[in-house]
Amino acid sequence: MAQNHDDSTKSKTFSRRALFLAGGQALLFSTLAGRMYYLQILKSDTYKTLAEDNRINLRVLPPPRGRILDRFGVELAVNEQNYRLVLVREQTPNVEATLDALGNIISLSEHDFKRVLREVKRKRAFVPVTVRDNLSWEEVSTISVNAADLSGASIEVGQTRSYPYGSAIAHTLGYVAAVSERDLTGDPLLELPGFRIGKNGLEKQHDLVLRGKQGNSHLEVNAYGRVIRELSRDEGKPGRDAVLTVDVGLQTYVQQRLMSQQSAASVVLDIKNGDVLALGSVPSYDPSAFNRGLSTREWNGLINDHLAPLTNKAIAGAYAPGSTFKMIVALAAMKEGIGAQHSVFCPGSMRLGNSKFHCWKRGGHGWVDLTRGIQHSCDVYFYDIARRIGVDKIAAMANRLGLGQPVGVDLPGERSGVIPTKAWKLANVGEPWQGGETLIAAIGQGFVLATPMQLATMVARLASGGLKVTPRLTRGFNDEAGGIAEPDPVFEPLGIPAEHLRVIHNAMDAVTNNRRGTAYKARIKDEGWEMAGKTGTSQVRRITLAERAAGVFKNEDLPWRRRDHALFVGFAPVHNPRYACAVVVEHGGGGSSTAAPIVRDILTETQRRDPSGAPAFQLQAQAPGQET
Amino acid sequence: MAGRFSSMSRSAGLTLGQKIWSINWGMVFLVVLIFSVGFAMLFSAGNGNINPWASRQAMRFGLGLLVMLAVALIDIRFWFRYAYALYIIALILLVAVEVMGTVGMGAQRWIDLKVIQLQPSEIMKVCLILALARYFNGVSVEDIGRPTYLLLPLALVAAPAALVLKQPDLGTTVMLALAAGAVFFCAGVRLWKFAIVGAAGLAAIPIGWQLLHDYQRARVMTFMNPETDPLGTGYHIMQAMIALGSGGMFGKGFLLGSQSHLNFLPEKQTDFIFTMLAEEFGMVGGLGLMGLYILLIVYGIAIALRTRNQFGRLLAIGLTTNLFLYVFINIAMVMGLIPVVGVPLPLISYGGTAMLTVMVGLGLVISVYVHRDTFISRRGVTEEL
């Protein structure tokens, strides 16, 4: 009985407590259900987004970069296939054996070997590791032939920028190079490994247009990053081709012609529309080296070279213009009422205060009027008229003709040069203007600095009959949908009286075509192609009295770096001007002996080729209302 | 012999046919149903392939089903008689695993018997409940109130719990302690004693924290704040919650769970299989499976309530609680409610030992049901068996 009583007590206790336990378990289960409701219903959208983020990987597809074409459609910058050899670990039975086999058929350095082994270990099994870049076509075919023994090795095709004309047009085109930290703008394209952007020249100027719009590929990936499939793809928009005004044939000729000198620059313009036909700068460099990646030694070699091969001297070299500045002084004087018939006696020097200012011709030119002053480049004549009108009037005329500020050609890094005024000197040097400095400025020396681009622009403005000719380097952009051509520009008049310009025109004609002109020897003899121009020789140092006394001031006797700059500006044909050209030869000696023959050759070649007369590469005209 | 029994108990002399007839087939059907869900999920985990998981698990289940039915048909008094012996064998195996076990997943849990790999801590879950049920069956209502009578059963729990904790296997330790607690509770141990043990347990937390392995501490810390370390230890639980949450109400569809199939979900075929189910079948699927488990547990509790001997009652409630703990701990951990302690979802997760433990346990519950009217005195009936 005790046993029975005991059991019934136990049973009652058990039942009560078991039900209590069951209640507890029910409570805990409802917690689970509550949690489920919270996660799967209330927070469902959040987690759905997170799951999609996990699953979908956005891959940026780089668009092909736009080409750069010359005025006739010749390719100046293109994309070339770049073959690289990659190795996928999981497809290779033995990485080292495969590498050995590869080393037997193509050249692989010990360095490459180690790097590949290291990367293969670090990266996931399905990620391709680059074994070698820039394979030649022979190497590609050798690898393809032996493909059976090289499982896991494959050829990938990438694109690399190539410049068929190399150093002949390097400064104008610029180059592309890897994106650096400070180039990042938030554009995801820039963060792609291996992406290249324009770092200089037109590649930089038109980078956004040439770059195009990125494509996107939505990929489904697993937790290890392996691509399962592509969900969608948007190819993006390829970059548009830039069509230049340059004639690459003429460009090559100009560059070649300048290479007779150590360091020189030249600009050839179409006077009618401002087209830059050629832009020379010597010495040059190989633009593809930047794409490939320069070694520290190569880079240091380039930047420490005193001939500054990386500088585009045509727009970024500022030189004292010397006597090529005299047309400006003459026009300023005529504007102030000093007529062309105004005459000055040149005894070989002029005294102002305590200083004596020499003419380049020690014996003097005797009586000189304006035309003869230009024709003989008589310094004393210009000292005289400059002293009468003052430096500010000269500066105003110089500015009108394009000096003292960038002409606005579409290239980065154009310098403005210097056209001094009284206010300029006070502000920049901190001292008042001296009367003698006006005289120095009148012969394009002292503070006056101009780029070859500005000098060519000046000549074009003079030869066009006083129009505000503005140089341009890009005719427009082209793409599959049809190009957009900039309309031919209409230049406004500068307001210089035609009879003043005629005087200058005749004087420049006399410089080359009058047998007593300073550049008569460098005239163009071909009938109808004759050029007019003006020589310039600018000192890079003062000739000391001691030197003068010792008789050592012949340029050829001086070390190269102390020799004068040689300049010449000219246009042709003289009676119907179409082409303007400026040449600066650094430390080249005399303008008439060194620079003038180069301009003669360039303008002869230009007229022979006549790029402005030939039909240019067809660009569709811009449709009305269409935005560029 | 049978005659003496029949005077005390109606079903003591059941024939095999009667026993098979009286097996709780509804429960067996539930077990098969739950396994079928598991089979489907392993099929999905194998990316729509019965290999490598679903097929092997099906074979194990077939074996398990036979073992479960065999256990169910064995007389309850047999289990009563050998309860301590089985416990001692399990304890020896636990010691053995400490000495010569195989290290897997950073813990020493397995004994490799070449044919099968034995996980003694799983066996102990059943054997401990058997031993405790037998012990409390023999203690009178008055004696249960005496603290001295609690020393032996506490030792029965403490020994395996300490060994399992040392492996280290926090999840199994907790399960052993809680299932044992349920038996103590239902046997009638005073509530204030639970309060003392609970307080002692809380006091031991700082000491226990020192004893935990680094990975265990990391899991606890991660549980407290999973977002702080999304790529390290928190990654698993974050991905599990993403899988679950992105499933929504009706799920992404069978074989279409992106988190599972793209391997973002860790251990999707074992501990985290519930998240995969919830991703593919949504809250509806998750609650459905939980409903099946609840039915099974309700069956177990009902059996315990209907049994006329204390041993059977305690055995049934203990084993049912054990099943509940599996389900609750697993689901709670994959939903980020408790730290990740490595408890599989019974009958669903890939793996043989846990499934066998649960099925042996359910076999015992069915045996309790079949022999629900068998009389087992406080001193036992083993002599007459």
HADDOCK unambig.tbl for C-alpha pairs under 7 A between the chains (distance, minus, plus):
assign (segid A and resid 6 and name CA) (segid B and resid 140 and name CA) 6.62 0.50 0.50
assign (segid A and resid 6 and name CA) (segid B and resid 141 and name CA) 6.24 0.50 0.50
assign (segid A and resid 10 and name CA) (segid B and resid 141 and name CA) 6.65 0.50 0.50
assign (segid A and resid 13 and name CA) (segid B and resid 188 and name CA) 6.17 0.50 0.50
assign (segid A and resid 14 and name CA) (segid B and resid 186 and name CA) 4.96 0.50 0.50
assign (segid A and resid 14 and name CA) (segid B and resid 187 and name CA) 6.22 0.50 0.50
assign (segid A and resid 14 and name CA) (segid B and resid 188 and name CA) 6.81 0.50 0.50
assign (segid A and resid 15 and name CA) (segid B and resid 305 and name CA) 5.99 0.50 0.50
assign (segid A and resid 17 and name CA) (segid B and resid 185 and name CA) 6.96 0.50 0.50
assign (segid A and resid 17 and name CA) (segid B and resid 186 and name CA) 5.34 0.50 0.50
assign (segid A and resid 18 and name CA) (segid B and resid 186 and name CA) 5.96 0.50 0.50
assign (segid A and resid 32 and name CA) (segid B and resid 332 and name CA) 6.47 0.50 0.50
assign (segid A and resid 33 and name CA) (segid B and resid 287 and name CA) 6.99 0.50 0.50
assign (segid A and resid 36 and name CA) (segid B and resid 283 and name CA) 6.62 0.50 0.50
assign (segid A and resid 39 and name CA) (segid B and resid 244 and name CA) 6.91 0.50 0.50
assign (segid A and resid 39 and name CA) (segid B and resid 245 and name CA) 4.75 0.50 0.50
assign (segid A and resid 40 and name CA) (segid B and resid 244 and name CA) 6.38 0.50 0.50
assign (segid A and resid 40 and name CA) (segid B and resid 245 and name CA) 4.24 0.50 0.50
assign (segid A and resid 40 and name CA) (segid B and resid 246 and name CA) 6.66 0.50 0.50
assign (segid A and resid 40 and name CA) (segid B and resid 247 and name CA) 6.34 0.50 0.50
assign (segid A and resid 40 and name CA) (segid B and resid 248 and name CA) 4.38 0.50 0.50
assign (segid A and resid 40 and name CA) (segid B and resid 249 and name CA) 6.27 0.50 0.50
assign (segid A and resid 40 and name CA) (segid B and resid 283 and name CA) 6.30 0.50 0.50
assign (segid A and resid 41 and name CA) (segid B and resid 248 and name CA) 5.62 0.50 0.50
assign (segid A and resid 41 and name CA) (segid B and resid 249 and name CA) 6.25 0.50 0.50
assign (segid A and resid 43 and name CA) (segid B and resid 245 and name CA) 6.50 0.50 0.50
assign (segid A and resid 44 and name CA) (segid B and resid 245 and name CA) 4.86 0.50 0.50
assign (segid A and resid 44 and name CA) (segid B and resid 246 and name CA) 5.42 0.50 0.50
assign (segid A and resid 44 and name CA) (segid B and resid 248 and name CA) 5.39 0.50 0.50
assign (segid A and resid 47 and name CA) (segid B and resid 242 and name CA) 4.93 0.50 0.50
assign (segid A and resid 47 and name CA) (segid B and resid 245 and name CA) 5.08 0.50 0.50
assign (segid A and resid 47 and name CA) (segid B and resid 246 and name CA) 4.77 0.50 0.50
assign (segid A and resid 48 and name CA) (segid B and resid 245 and name CA) 6.81 0.50 0.50
assign (segid A and resid 48 and name CA) (segid B and resid 246 and name CA) 4.09 0.50 0.50
assign (segid A and resid 50 and name CA) (segid B and resid 242 and name CA) 6.55 0.50 0.50
assign (segid A and resid 51 and name CA) (segid B and resid 242 and name CA) 6.04 0.50 0.50
assign (segid A and resid 51 and name CA) (segid B and resid 243 and name CA) 6.90 0.50 0.50
assign (segid A and resid 51 and name CA) (segid B and resid 246 and name CA) 6.44 0.50 0.50
assign (segid A and resid 51 and name CA) (segid B and resid 259 and name CA) 6.60 0.50 0.50
assign (segid A and resid 55 and name CA) (segid B and resid 258 and name CA) 6.87 0.50 0.50
assign (segid A and resid 222 and name CA) (segid B and resid 262 and name CA) 4.19 0.50 0.50
assign (segid A and resid 222 and name CA) (segid B and resid 263 and name CA) 6.05 0.50 0.50
assign (segid A and resid 222 and name CA) (segid B and resid 264 and name CA) 6.90 0.50 0.50
assign (segid A and resid 223 and name CA) (segid B and resid 262 and name CA) 5.86 0.50 0.50
assign (segid A and resid 223 and name CA) (segid B and resid 263 and name CA) 5.26 0.50 0.50
assign (segid A and resid 223 and name CA) (segid B and resid 264 and name CA) 4.83 0.50 0.50
